[in-house]
């Protein structure tokens, strides 16, 4: 990360990648209701998650806060699903934007607001 303007602002950029094994998904048209052998309706494979995160933070003053942006992918590849090709996992969030503002009215009172898009 990097500080600038006498440490008033902080900027960071981070990347990540993770491999996952034993990921579970349901077979197409899986029968789950009143099924005593649910295991027969499951398929197992692998997954991966990767992305980049950017953060700009204002650290001092009456108004502080941050803006964060994440570009990411979470994917699975399971034999028997999507022609054995990678597909988006249920929890995949390609874009995530967070904005937080904190305003100090006086030493006892602050107002804050947050907005998140995903």
Secondary structure, DSSP 8 states (H G I E B T S, - for coil): -EEETTTTEEEEEEEEEEEEEEEEEE-TT---TT-TTGGGGEEEEEEEEEEEEEEEEE-SSSEEEEEEEEEEEEEEE-TTSGGG--EE-TT--SEEEEEEEEEEEETTEEEEEEEEE-
